[in-house]
Amino acid sequence: MSLQSLALIEDWPVPTAAAAVVRADGTVAGVRGPVDRRFALASVTKPLAAYAVLVAYEEGAIELDEPAGPAGATVRHLLAHTSGLAFDEHRVTAAPGERRLYSNAGFEQLGDHVAKATDIPFGEYLRQAVLEPLGMTGTTLDGSPAKDGVSTVSDLVRFAGEVQAPRLLDPRTVAEAMTVQYPGTKGVLPGYGHQNPNDWGLGFEIRGAKSPHWTGGSSSPRTFGHFGQSGTFLWVDPDVGVACVALTDRAFGPWAVEVWPVFTDAVLAEVRG
């Protein structure tokens, strides 16, 4: 059984695409394409990394509000892209909590912080804390916790099920991760320009009232997730009780801006039935 809306990926201007829709109870509503093929995730790595950071928090290895990253910043600031670190450079461009500066460097410092606290390299910690328990055997992180993950649709289906019905984390911790941190903070959403506010949770982007956006016009404001510059995305719409994963092998660009929202709206319309 597969949702008819998933067939839209076959018209995308990409060499290869795979997608799936996962209900809140973890059951798969539909799949399309080579779901066991490994794709570079780019920034869809960040939600996986954030989940591992939250496991480290629940295990007592770190605290969300302990110092991490640049002076005055905390683990929470790094997860919420408010540490003041630049996009891809380990230099400070704003005071902590002042602006939503989307930062790969911030996630790299998060990875270093957890590795130091646990005495386990971050990629290995992610494997032990998240990937192995969820059976995500096709997923690896060799490199930056911000962007170097490689995974499959089949694996991300497991992750999307976990996020909607947590087993590895206390549901209250996951609820906190999907709650806007530092409300009212404005900043640039890569690929979509300045957003005021630019809502973000703990490692997960929150849709809010952003426009333009990579999710659909019918996506609820509580929709959260992430997209990647490798042409990938994962969103969860808690109001509809469904999540969607799409992986491609074409870099994000105008093509994605055009087809992703149409696809998401078609999926939501079919799921709502």
N, C-alpha and C positions, 0 to 999 in steps of 0.2 A: 504494500500500500504506500502510495506517495502522493503528496499534495501536488496538484496540477501547477500551482504557482511556481514550484521549484524548477519547472521546465524553462522558465525565463532565462536561467543561467546559460542555456545553450545558445542564446542569441547575443550574449555578451561578447565584445570584441577582444577576447583573450584566447591564448592557445589552449589553456586548460582551466576548468573551474569545477569545484565540488561544493555541495551545500547540504545542510540538514536542518530540520526543525525539531526541537525537543520540548515536550510539555513539562509543566512544573513537577509532575510526578516522576520525571525521568524517562518516560516512554517516548519513543521516536515517532513523530507524526509523519515524517517523510525524509527521504534522502535522494540525492541526484549526483551523478558524476563519480569519479574515482575517489571514494571516501577513505581509502587506505593509502593513498599517495601522500608522500611527505612534501609539504610546502614550507618555504620560509615565512615566518609569521610577522616579521618586523615588529611593530609596536603592540601587536596582539600578545606578544611575550609579556607585556607589563601586567595584565591581570593575573597571569600565572605566577609571576614573581611576587606580586602583592599578596596573593593567597599564601605563599610560602612565608612571607614576612609576618602575616597574621598568625600562622601556625607557631612561629618562633615567639610571638607575643603571648599566645595562649599557653605555650610551654614554659613561660617565665624567663626565656633567654634574653628578651628585650622588653622595654615598655614603649608604648606609643608616644609618650610625651617626654622621653629621655632625650638628651642632646645627641644629635647626629647630623652629619653634613657640615655646612658652614656655621660660623659663630651665631648663636641665638636660635638656630633651627633645631627641629626635632624629627624623629621618625615620622610623625604625623605630617609635618610640613613636606618632607620628601615624598611621601605617598600621595599627597594632595597637590603636588606641583606648586607649592608656595614657599619653598626654601629660599628663593631668591637666586638660585643657580641658573646660569645661562642654558640655552637649549642643548648644545653639544659640547660645551666647554666647561671645565671645572673652575669657573670664575663667578664671583658674586655680582649681580647686576641690580639687586633690590633687597630691601630688608625682609626678613621672614614674615610671612602672612600678609604682605602688602599687595602683591600682584600674583595672578595665576600665570607663572612663567613655565610653560610646558618644558620639561627638562629630562633628556636622556641621561645627562650627567648626574642628576638627582637619583635616578634609579641605580646607576652604577655605584654611587656612594651608599645607597641602601644595601645593595648586595655585599659590599665590603663590610658594612656595619654588622650585618647578620653573620657573615663568615667569621668575623673577629669574635663575636659574642658566642658562637656555637663551636668554633674551632673546626668548622667544616666548610670547604669551598662552596660558594653559593649554588652553583649548578648541581652539585651533589646533594646539597640540602634540599633543593627543590625536588630532586628525584625522590629522596627519602620521605619528604613531608607531604608531597602532593601527587606526583606522577605515579609512583609505585602503588600507593594505597588505592588510587582510582583506576589502576590497570591501564594507564596511558603509556603503553609500551613503545609507541611510535614517536614519542616526544623526547627531544633532547634540548639542553641548553649548554652550548660550548661557546662562552664569550659573554657579551654584555647582557645583564638582566633587563635592559631597556629594549633590546631589539634582535637578539641573536637566537631566539627559539626557533625550532623546526618541529612541525606537528602534522597531524592528519585530521580530517573532519571526524573520523570515528573517535579519536581521542578527545577532541574538543566537545563532542557530544557528551562524553562522560563528565567533563569539566562543567559544561552548561547544566547538566543534571545536578551536580554537586552544589553549584552556586544557588540553584533554585530550592534545593532541599538538602541543606548542609549536613554532612556526617563527620567531616574532618574538623570542622569548627563549630563553636557554639552559634546557633542562629542569631543571637544578639550581636555577636562580632560581625557576622556577615551583614546584618541590618545596618550596623554602624558604617561599614565599608560602602554601602549604597546610599548613605545619607550625605547631603552636601556638607563639606568641610569648609570653614571660613566663608560663610554665605556672603554674597554680594561682591565677591572678588572678580574683577574683570581681567581679560587677557585674550590672547590669540589662540584659536583652535587651529592647529596646523591644517592647511588646505582649505579652511573655511573662514579665515579672517577673524577680525576682532569681535568678541562676544561680551556683552555686558548684561547679566553676569555670565561668567564662564564656569558653570557648575562642575564640580568634581567631588568624588568621594575619596575613599582610600585605595587608590590605584585603578579605580573604575571611573570613566567619564560618565556624567549624568546629563541626560538630554536637556531637561528643563524646558526653557522657552527659546532655545537657540535656533537661529535661522540665518543663513542656510545651515543644514545639517545632513550628515551621512545616513541617518535613519529615515523613517518615512514621515510624511505629513500627518499620518494617523497614529504614529507612535505616541504612547503616553509620555507625559513629562517625567515620569519616574523611570523610564527606560534607561538602562545603564549598560556599559560595555566598553568596547574599544575598536578602533580600526587601525590598520597598518599600512605603511607606505609600499608594501609588497603586493597590495591589492587584496587585502584580507579584512574580515571583520567578524565580530561576535557581539551580538546584543541580546539582552534579556528584557522583556516587557512584563513586569510583575503584575500590571493591571489586567493583562490578557492571559497571563500564566503560560508564557511560551518564550523560548529562546531560539535564536537562529545563528548558524555559523556559515560563512562562505569563505573559501580559500581559492585564490587564483595564482597564476604565475606571470601576471602582468603588473607592472608598477602602477600604484595609484595615480590617477590623473583625471582630466575632464570626462573621460569615459565613465569612471566610477561615480563621479558627481552626478552624472546623468542617469545611470541605470540603477544604482543602489536604492534610492528612495522609492522608485517605481516598484522594484522587486519587493522591498519590505512592505509597502502598502498592499501589494497583491497577496503576500503571505498572511498578513494580519486580517485582510478581508476574508480569506478562505478559512482561516482558523476560527474567526468569529462566527463564520457560517451564516 
